[in-house]
Amino acid sequence: MLTSNQSRRVSKTTMECVHGDFVTRLVYEDATYVSWYFIITVTVVAVFVGGRKMYTNIKKNMAQLEVIVIGAGPIGLTSALIAVQCKRVNKLTLYEELSRFEVENRGYQIAIQSVNVSLLRSFGVDFDNLEGVWRDGCFYTRVGIYLEYIIQILPLYSTDVELKFRSKFDRETGDVIDKIDGRKLVICCDGSGGMASRYLGLSDEHIQHSTGIYGAQAAIERNKHTSVPTPEKRIHNLSFDLSAYGNTSYDEECRSNFTLKIFGNSKRRCLALAIRKGDSQVARSLKTVLDKSMMRNVFLKCFNTYKLSDEASISDSFCLNNMKFSPRLYEIKISQRIENVAYISDNNLFIITEGEATRSLNFNTGLDINIGLKSVTSLQPFIEMITVAETEHSIMETLIFKMEHSDKICKDFLKFGLKEYMFL
Ligand SMILES: Cc1cc2nc3c(=O)[nH]c(=O)nc-3n(C[C@H](O)[C@H](O)[C@H](O)COP(=O)(O)OP(=O)(O)OC[C@H]3O[C@@H](n4cnc5c(N)ncnc54)[C@H](O)[C@@H]3O)c2cc1C
């Protein structure tokens, strides 16, 4: 279909043929002009669009950014390991306020769930080269062993890596980062009490979610023993007889259904006791008890009954001097940072928080490292997205992507996490 304008133009194109003296005169004027004009315009536009697209593609393909990680805990170092394997990252700097020795000698035990073992394997962690023990697909090791291993393999990648131990990240360091040319990403992994994201302008506000579970904990320090990792031990459906304390609320059926977990290394043994919110009389008395000896006795008896077969029992006096424990049952909550991702356009700076700097529990499950590891799975796609994001819209999309992933981690934890970490 031609518009009236176009048909007018066609009609203006004339062709005159004079026969007889075999002179043929073709009059194309308008037709020729319009055709050439059209061809040239289309070519120019095509070259411009193609060139621009090519330029944008080349620019996108070559785009890189600098990554700064704050904190050499398990999540900071795992984030660094993931980042150095992104082709987008041209430099990685890590700030850690402790010395390398202190980091590598952290003594407590971590348990890495099988799903995270696979994830870490895909990022080059060779579990055959790590001291630890396996049980049901879980890998148990001392946290310092894991950290030392990552510190050793980080420089093996082609990305320029700078590890700054004994370097506390503060406001002044923040100013130095602002001045770095080009786009950069700061990953704050400075733990639950970390201040780095605040120095960079993120809000410190947290939201607390109840897990619907009550818990209590104890820890026994035994300096004479080695810190060789041991697998955890879980005992389900425990009940306690509190009648020895003159507790009238002791119910005959004893259906409290506590779960007890004993974990850690032989130097530091941890006990975690958890029970779903309910109306058991025993649970009610353990929630309100003010007599510390009652809780101590619960933990002492639990330890001596369910310890590993080759472990020595502990006495009343040892317990009195060496056991730290919760004086009563309390509600287990997860605290989540509300603002955990941001973009500061003036400095072309992305900021995210990971690990316990984003979410932490007021309870040690013995599997706490896993919630942080689940979150760093979105790091590589996030780095890819932020390196090429140019428009306000695409930048916003990257922020939403990370925020939604972070939210999902928390929601999944509330739905499955504690149940999976503590119960059957
Ligand atoms: C005593 C104890 C026992 C635990 N037991 C277990 C267990 O048995 N199993 C388990 O899975 N998990 C356990 N956890 C929890 C586990 O350690 C955490 O899940 C994990 O450490 C969180 O890692 P993260 O990297 O987020 O933070 P963190 O491990 O807290 O690391 C934060 C790092 O940031 C550094 N830092 C802080 N501020 C700054 C700054 N301004 N500048 C530079 N560096 C800074 C700190 O020095 C630290 O090295 C235990 C934790 C503790 C404290």
The ligand as an ORCA input file, in Angstrom:
! r2SCAN-3c Opt
* xyz 0 1
  C      33.230    -19.255     67.786
  C      32.538    -19.585     66.521
  C      32.229    -20.908     66.226
  C      31.611    -21.224     65.032
  N      31.360    -22.527     64.757
  C      30.869    -22.849     63.540
  C      30.709    -24.200     63.171
  O      30.999    -25.079     63.926
  N      30.225    -24.467     61.928
  C      29.894    -23.475     61.030
  O      29.499    -23.761     59.892
  N      30.004    -22.190     61.383
  C      30.486    -21.869     62.605
  N      30.609    -20.562     62.960
  C      30.039    -19.551     62.100
  C      30.894    -19.292     60.918
  O      32.153    -18.982     61.348
  C      30.298    -18.156     60.177
  O      29.193    -18.608     59.479
  C      31.299    -17.618     59.230
  O      32.487    -17.315     59.924
  C      30.801    -16.361     58.615
  O      31.787    -15.981     57.757
  P      31.972    -14.496     57.287
  O      33.082    -14.578     56.311
  O      30.673    -13.936     56.860
  O      32.383    -13.641     58.571
  P      33.572    -13.801     59.584
  O      34.061    -15.194     59.657
  O      33.135    -13.149     60.835
  O      34.756    -12.946     58.942
  C      34.792    -11.537     58.940
  C      36.221    -11.093     58.713
  O      36.246     -9.707     58.475
  C      37.311     -9.127     59.196
  N      36.978     -7.711     59.410
  C      35.971     -7.208     60.158
  N      35.951     -5.872     60.071
  C      36.943     -5.528     59.216
  C      37.434     -4.286     58.705
  N      36.855     -3.121     59.032
  N      38.482     -4.279     57.868
  C      39.091     -5.451     57.512
  N      38.674     -6.654     57.968
  C      37.612     -6.696     58.798
  C      37.391     -9.949     60.471
  O      38.663     -9.856     61.078
  C      37.104    -11.333     59.925
  O      38.292    -11.968     59.524
  C      31.245    -20.212     64.137
  C      31.541    -18.877     64.434
  C      32.194    -18.567     65.604
  C      32.522    -17.119     65.890
*
